[in-house]
Amino acid sequence: WLVEWLENTNTTVPAVFCSSPGQFEGQRIRDLALGDFQCITTGKAPLSPVTRHPSPHSWVSRASLPPLPAPDFVMHQVLPFQAVSAEPFTYASDLYVALAQPSASSCSILKWDYVERKLRDFDRIPAHSAVHCKPIVAQDQLYVVVAQLFGGSYIYRWDTAVDKFIKIQDIDSQKIRKPNDIEAFQIEGDWYFVIADSSKAGSTSLYRLNQNGFYSHQALHAWHRDTDVEYVENDGKPRLIISSSSQAPVIYQWSRGQKQFVPQGEVGEMLDVQMVKHFKGKRDQFLCLSRYIGDSKVVRWEGQRFVEVQTLPSRGSMVMQPFAVGQRQYLALGSDFSFTHVYLWEEEKQKFAKFQELSVQAPRAFRAVPAADVQLLLAPSFKANTLVYRHVVVDLSL
């Protein structure tokens, strides 16, 4: 818009020169054709020229960009409810999302409408204080693990005969007193899920699926007020990383002989880690460690040691989620006190660069959802509507 405005305005404007890339350095913008610029919309109305604060994506020289245009996240759908977790899953060739809604006392299941290209209500599971609803599709069956702060936690199964969710078992309330996160995974063909427990008297616990349901397999981490658990496969070795309010994140590695997880070490000396997530670069594995008080960290995993590669300001952060869309690696860093910051990974620099701000109040999760030809980002909010963003590329130079 700035280039077009300069061509058409009657206002006297001092000469504006390009500083990069090299072939345009020192040239006046007025001397360049519109086709020399790659102009990307952010999904917002163009700023008035007198504002003098263009978006960081508004205009850059075409030669300074990678071969693919830079994308943006724009609002796609507003879900009129609060939520604290979002879990996309595919069942019977259809796409769904399970959301924990403690204020509505339910675990909501939404289904993707391929015609309207929106999420629609499908079913609800009663859950008076749900903090996480984890869908698991195993052996052609759909299970949903519903973790509640009060009243115990349960496992439901979708019954195709009556088209509804049926409660099939309780989860041991002596071990799981204050659940905080659930991860599900397969090891050597067997299905497991692990619940991080954040009470002083509970224990982060591992459960295994057999023919009749999920049963307690191993007590992992007792009395440490765990905040999050992440499953990672690195060099063919299954591992769990558990973050805690009382100590640095700990690593457990799967023992094939014992068929259990055994302690392997800690991740640095970082305390008060709210969430631990991982992503894989072209060459290395990385961990993202979010903190509510203090700076969050991105560290590179090098065998038995972790090398800090980046520090990100994150006061009030409860969620730091890496996610990929196509070949691009992003990081969403939420905050209870400010905007959500979306970062884009720069492989050569081994760092995240600021990309975009999203207005999400008190986010508790971010989930990328590939819905056919639409790439979505779900942002559940603890205090406001749950937001759905769409990953788009709009080239205004064409």
N, C-alpha and C positions, 0 to 999 in steps of 0.2 A: 504493500500500500504506500510505503514511503517513496519508492521509486516512481510509482504512477503519480503521486501527489506532486513530486518535484517537477514532473514533466508538464503538469497542467496548472499549477498555481501561478497567480499573478504576484504573489508575495516575493519580496526580495530575500533570497536565502543565500548565505555564504556558501562558497564551494565546499562540497563534501567529497573527500578522497577515500579510496580503498586502501587498506593496509595489507590485506592478504586476500587470496593466495598470490604467489609471486608474479604471475602473468598480468594481474590487475593492479599490482602495487603502484600507488602514486597516481592512478588514473581517476579522473572525476567521475562520479556516479552518473552525471548528466551525459557523459560521453559513451556510456555502455547501454546496450540494448536490454530490454526486459528479459529476453531469453537467456541472458548471462546470469540471471539470478534464479535461485530456487526458493520460492516463497511458500511457507507452510503455515496453514491456519491452526490455531489452538482450539478451535471450536467456540471461540468467543468473538464478539463483534470487534471489528478493527478499532484500534484506539484513535482518538482524534489527534491530528498532527500537533495541536498545541499542548497535548499532554506531555510529550517529550519523554515518554517511558515505554518504548515498544517492548513487546514480548521478546524473550531471548530467542524464540524460534521464528520471529516475524520475517526477517530477510537476511540471507547470507549468500555469498557468491556460490554459484553452482559448483565450481571447481574445488571449493573448500570442503564439500561434503563427501561422505562415502558414496559408493555407487547407488545404494538404496536411499530414498528420501527419508528424512527424520520423521517419525510418527508422533502422534499425540493421543492422550486419553481424553475422551469427551463423554459427557453424560449420556447414558443410553436408557436407563430406567430407574425410577425411584420406588423402592419397596417400602410401603408405609408402616414400618415397624422397626423396633430395636432388635438387635441380635448380637451375640458375642462369639459365634463361630460360624463358618461356612465350609461345607465339604461337598464338592461336585463329585458325581459318580455316574457311571453308565450301567443300565440294567435293561435287559431285553431290547437292546439296540436304541434305547431312548436315554436322553440326558436329563439328569436331575441334580438338585442341590438340596442338602440337608442343612438347616439353620437352627441353632439353639436360641430360643427366645424366652429368657427367664421372666421378663415382665408379662408375657402372654401365657406363661405356664405351659409351654408346648415346645415340641421339636417339629418344625414345619418342613414339609417336603414339597419343593417346587419342581415343576416339570417344564422343560424348554419347549416352547411352541415354535416349530420350524416354519410355520406359515406367517404368524404375527411377529416372529423373531423376538419373543419376550418370554420371561419366566412367569408361569402361572401356578396358582395353588393346586396341589395334588392331594395331599393328605396331612394329617396332624397326629402326632403322638403326644399324649399328656405327659408333661414333665414340669413339675411345679417350680423347680429351681435349677433348670438345665444350664450347664456351663459348656457342654460339648455333646454333639450328636454325630457319631462316627458311623457312616455306612460301610459295610464290608460285603462285597459280592464274592462269595466263595462257593464252589461246587454247585453252581447254578442257583444258589440261594441268596436272597438279600437279607442281611442282618443290619440292625441299627443298634449300636451301643449308646445308651442314653446315660450320661454322667450328670448327677444332681448333687448340689451342695447339701441338701437336706432331704431326708426321706429315702435314702438309698439310691443305688444305681441299678439299671436293668438292661436286658438285651431283648430286642424285639426281632421277629422274623416276619417277612411278607408272605402271607398265605394266599396263594393264587386261587384256591378253591372258593374263598369268600372275598377276595380282593380287599384285604385289610391287614394291618400290622397286629400281630399277636405277641403278647409278652410270653417269652419262653423260659426265662430264668432271672434270678436276682444275682447281684454281684456282692461278694462278701463285704458286709458293712464294717467288719472289724479291721479289715486291711484298708479299704477305700472309704475314708471318712470325709475328705474334702478334695474331690478330684479337680484337676486343673487342665489336663490335656490328655488326648488319646492319639496313639499312632497304631496303624495296622500294617502288616507286612507278611511276606512269605519267606520261609527258610527251608530249603531242601524239600519243597513241595507241601509243607505244613503251614497253615495259617495261624498267626498270632496277633494279639493286640496288647498294648501296654498302656496302663493308666498312671499318669504322674499324680501323686497325692501331695497336697500342700499343707496337711495338718501336722501338728507336732507328734501325734500318736499314730498316724497312718503309715502306710508303706507303698511306695511305687511298685506295681505288681504286673507280672506277665501272665497272660492267659492264652491257652492253646485250644484250637478247634478239633473236636473229634466227631464221631457220627451223631452224637446226641446234643452237642452244643459246645460252648466254650467253658473250659475249666482251668482253675488255678494251676499254673505251671511253676512259677518262681516268684519269690519276694525279692525285690532288687535293692531297694534303697529306702531304709526305714528311718523315720523321725528327722528328716532333713528339710521339710517344707519345700518340696520340689515344685517348680513353676512350669517346666516344659520338658518334653522328651522328643528327641529326633532320631529317626532310623537312618543309618548311612551304610552303604556298601562301598568299601574302598579296597582296591586290590583284591576283590573277591572275598573280602572278610566282612561279614555282617557285624555292625556295631550299633550301640545305643549311646547317645549323649544326653545326659540329664542335667538340666540347670536347676539351681537351688537358691533359696534366699539365705541359706546359712553357710554355703561354701562355694568354691569354684566349680564350674561344670565338670562332671565326672564322665569317664568313658568306660563302657563295658564292651567286651568283645566276645562273640559267640564261640563257644567251645564245642566242636563237633563230637568229641568223645563224651563229654558230660551232657551234651544237648542242653546247655544252659549258658547264660551270659556270665562272664567273669570280669572282675575289675581290671582295668588296664592302665588307668592314670587320670590326670586332670588336665583341663585346658587352661594353662597359665595360672595367674593368680587373681583373676577377675571375680569379684563378689557381686551379689545383687543382680544377677543376670535373669531377666524376665523371660527371655525366649532365645532359643538357639536353633538356627536353621542353616542348611548347607546349600551350596551350589557348586557346579563343576565348570571351570574354565576350559580353555583349549588344552592346557597342559597340567593344571593343578586343581586340587580340591580346596574349597574355602568354607569357613564358618562365619556366620553373621551372629553376633552376640548383642542383643538389645538390653539396655539398662534404663530404669525409670529415673534414677538419680545418677548423674555422671554421663560420660560419653559412651556411645556404643562403638563396637569394634568390628572390623573385618580382619580375619586372620587366615593365613595360608597354612594348610596342613602339610607338614613335612615329616612323615613317619611318626616319630615319638615327640616331635617338637612343633610348636606353632609360632609362626612369624607374623607379627602385626604388620598389616599393609595399609590400614586406613583407620582413622578415628573420625566419627561423625557426631556432631552435637545432637543430643536427643533427650533433653529434659522432658520428663513426662511420657516417655515412650513405653508402651506395653507390647508393641509389635514391630518387628523388623523382618520383612518377608522378601527374600529373593524369588524371582519368577522369570520365566523365559517366554517370549513371544517370537516365534520363528527363530531367527539367528541372533536376536537381541536379548541380552540379559539385563533385567531390571532389578531394582531394589526399592520397595516401598517402606518408608520409615514413618510410622504414625506417631502422634503426640496427643495428649489430653489438653495441651495448652496452646497449640499452634496448628498451622497447616500440616497436612501430610506431604512429605517430600518424596518425589519419585526420582531415582537416580538411574543412570545408564552406565553399564560397565564398559570401560575402555581396556581392552585386552592388552594392548601394547604397554600402557602405563600401569596396568594391574591396579586400577582404582576405579571407583564410581565417580561420575561427574553429575552435578545437578542437572536435572532434566525438566521437571515440571512440578507445580504445586497443586494439590487437590484439597478441596474444602470438605473434610470429613471430621465430624465431631466424635471425639473419643473412640477411634477405631480399635477393634480388638482382633482383627484378622484381615488378611488380603489373600484372595484366591483367584488365580488365573483360570478361566474356563474356556476351552476351545469348543464353540458351538457352531459346527459346520464351517461356514465361511465367515463367521463373526468371532472375533477374539474379545472376550470379556474379562473385566477385573471386578470382582465382588469386594465390597468394603462394608462389612457389618459394623454398626455403630452401637455403642453402649448407651448413648444419650439421645440419639436422633434417628432419622430414617436410615435404612440400609441402602447404600448406593451401588448402582451397577454402571461401570464405565465401559466404553467401547474403544478398542484400539483401532485408530484410523490413520490414514495418510491422505492428505488433501494437498494437491499441488496447484497453487494459484498462478504459477507462471505459464501454464499451458493455455 
